[in-house]
Amino acid sequence: MRWRKLESSQNVQDRRGTRAKVVGGVGGVGVLGVLIALLFGGLGGGGGFDDVGDLLGQVQAGSPPAQQQQADEFEGLDESEDFVRRVLGSTETVWADVFGDVGMQYRPAQLVLFNAPTESACGGARSEIGPHYCPVDQTVYIDLDFFDELTRRFGASSGDFAEAYVIAHEIGHHVQNLLNIMDEVQQIQRSDPTNANELSVRLELQADCLAGIWANSIWQREDVLEPGDIEEALSAASAVGDDRIQAATTGRVNPESWTHGSADQRVRWFTDGYESGDPNVCDTFSGGV
């Protein structure tokens, strides 16, 4: 992935090398974590997702990227932070275009890099949670060591596009938050707390599909993708499937306890978003998944 061709975001805070106080509370929505409080309930009936479909359905493929910032604007960054800034910047371009097409303003997420427990509005960020999004402060928290574990422990292909997929997935949660999907989910769960895991899976698979929309936009840019990049993303999506994680950590697979979806489900929904470039296909709340 020729990621240096992407525009840089100013919404990254590097807390690596510092230790901040971690207060009690609720964790965010992580790739490997469970949805503790936001998704503490079940899947019920009711509407509310039609408006989301209307918005997401109006994106047009091939929206031009925003003007790339000058490379020297972030002179002195280490390569890992530069990479994260540019991937995040590319998500900001994509979703600003989507929201702008329907007369809405996209509010970018913040992203915090850390390698020791640090503060967040969701009760603190810790490495064991994995990359996660806190809807309260609209911030993604990432310990970059996670990517090594993804390859070493769960067998994902190494590569920059696999890492970029993880960031795009977490920004998918930010999009869900801005569109009030998370609030709608919480309301449904409170009214019918019987299928919490199923709703969690649907939320995660939608974020995978939205990451696929981002990947489609990157594919349309000249000389950014390299051979094997999409395969890296598919490998990462598969590696964080609940069945793969359960098999690797416990030796058993229990579909009833899934919160993020199986490897096949995660690959399928990312692929649907990537191949279509149409966010309208990302309705994981209707029908089967």
Secondary structure as the mmCIF struct_conf table of DSSP 4:
data_model
#
loop_
_struct_conf.conf_type_id
_struct_conf.id
_struct_conf.beg_label_comp_id
_struct_conf.beg_label_asym_id
_struct_conf.beg_label_seq_id
_struct_conf.end_label_comp_id
_struct_conf.end_label_asym_id
_struct_conf.end_label_seq_id
HELX_RH_3T_P HELX_RH_3T_P1 TRP A 3 LYS A 5
BEND BEND1 LEU A 6 LEU A 6
HELX_LH_PP_P HELX_LH_PP_P1 GLU A 7 SER A 9
BEND BEND2 GLN A 10 GLN A 10
STRN STRN1 VAL A 12 ASP A 14
TURN_TY1_P TURN_TY1_P1 ARG A 16 GLY A 17
BEND BEND3 GLY A 24 GLY A 25
STRN STRN2 VAL A 29 GLY A 30
BEND BEND4 VAL A 31 GLY A 33
BEND BEND5 ALA A 37 ALA A 37
TURN_TY1_P TURN_TY1_P2 LEU A 38 LEU A 39
BEND BEND6 GLY A 41 GLY A 41
BEND BEND7 PHE A 49 PHE A 49
HELX_RH_AL_P HELX_RH_AL_P1 ASP A 50 LEU A 56
TURN_TY1_P TURN_TY1_P3 GLY A 57 GLN A 58
TURN_TY1_P TURN_TY1_P4 ALA A 61 GLY A 62
HELX_LH_PP_P HELX_LH_PP_P2 SER A 63 GLN A 70
HELX_RH_3T_P HELX_RH_3T_P2 ALA A 71 PHE A 74
TURN_TY1_P TURN_TY1_P5 GLU A 75 GLY A 76
HELX_RH_AL_P HELX_RH_AL_P2 GLU A 79 ASP A 101
TURN_TY1_P TURN_TY1_P6 VAL A 102 GLY A 103
HELX_LH_PP_P HELX_LH_PP_P3 PRO A 108 ALA A 109
STRN STRN3 GLN A 110 LEU A 113
BEND BEND8 ASN A 115 ALA A 116
STRN STRN4 THR A 118 THR A 118
TURN_TY1_P TURN_TY1_P7 ALA A 121 CYS A 122
BEND BEND9 GLY A 123 GLY A 123
STRN STRN5 ALA A 125 ALA A 125
HELX_RH_3T_P HELX_RH_3T_P3 SER A 127 ILE A 129
BEND BEND10 PRO A 131 PRO A 131
STRN STRN6 HIS A 132 CYS A 134
TURN_TY1_P TURN_TY1_P8 PRO A 135 GLN A 138
STRN STRN7 THR A 139 ILE A 142
TURN_TY1_P TURN_TY1_P9 LEU A 144 LEU A 144
HELX_RH_AL_P HELX_RH_AL_P3 ASP A 145 ARG A 152
TURN_TY1_P TURN_TY1_P10 ARG A 153 PHE A 154
HELX_LH_PP_P HELX_LH_PP_P4 ALA A 156 SER A 158
BEND BEND11 GLY A 159 GLY A 159
HELX_RH_AL_P HELX_RH_AL_P4 ASP A 160 LEU A 178
TURN_TY1_P TURN_TY1_P11 LEU A 179 ASN A 180
HELX_RH_AL_P HELX_RH_AL_P5 ILE A 181 SER A 191
TURN_TY1_P TURN_TY1_P12 PRO A 193 THR A 194
HELX_RH_AL_P HELX_RH_AL_P6 ALA A 196 TRP A 219
TURN_TY1_P TURN_TY1_P13 GLN A 220 GLN A 220
BEND BEND12 ARG A 221 ARG A 221
TURN_TY1_P TURN_TY1_P14 GLU A 222 ASP A 223
TURN_TY1_P TURN_TY1_P15 PRO A 227 GLY A 228
HELX_RH_AL_P HELX_RH_AL_P7 ASP A 229 ALA A 239
TURN_TY1_P TURN_TY1_P16 VAL A 240 VAL A 240
BEND BEND13 GLY A 241 GLY A 241
HELX_RH_AL_P HELX_RH_AL_P8 ASP A 242 THR A 249
TURN_TY1_P TURN_TY1_P17 THR A 250 THR A 250
BEND BEND14 GLY A 251 GLY A 251
HELX_RH_3T_P HELX_RH_3T_P4 PRO A 255 SER A 257
BEND BEND15 THR A 259 HIS A 260
HELX_RH_AL_P HELX_RH_AL_P9 ALA A 263 SER A 276
HELX_RH_3T_P HELX_RH_3T_P5 PRO A 279 CYS A 282
TURN_TY1_P TURN_TY1_P18 THR A 284 PHE A 285
BEND BEND16 SER A 286 GLY A 287
#
